[in-house]
Amino acid sequence: MIPSVLPIAVSRPLLFGLLAVGAVVAVAAPPPTSSFAAGFAAGAGSVFVLSFMKTPRSPDERAGPEEGPR
């Protein structure tokens, strides 16, 4: 039987930092490390986007700049 992993809460600034570090290392490092860092950045970026999409928002936070406050 495969053990399950409990989900943990991770802050968005941490995910954004991991994304940025992975992107910089992907550009600056030689090929074996750069491919790993690019995959790491893509994974951190996708988790960042999914966490943003899954978090419920209040109607005030959803209002765009054209709508303004209510």
Secondary structure, 3 states (H helix, E strand, C coil): CCCCCCCCCCCHHHHHHHHHHHHHHHHHCCHHHHHHHHHHHHHHHHHHHHHHHHCCCCHHHHCCCCCCCC
